[in-house]
Amino acid sequence: MMRRPFYQWLMTQRNPVAADEIQTFANAAFYDQIFPKQSENFQEISSYLEENASYLQNMSVYDAAWEQYLRAEG
């Protein structure tokens, strides 16, 4: 079974009231026009975020989101 790209999963976490850090990350990523939307690769997305995503203050938020993504997508 193919899993969906991380970005597609992340968009399911969007919340206009952003109760937690992952929801805040998802809300900001939605507006990032060059986010690697088709990627399922942890390192590719991590490198992109480290170099380009000023909206992500702490990479541990990405790590937590990635763990949730893996649990959800198998």
ABEGO torsion letter per residue (X at the ends): XBBBBAAAAAAAABBAAGABAAAAAAAAAAABAABBAABABAAAAAAAAAAABAABABAAAAAAAAAAAAAAAX
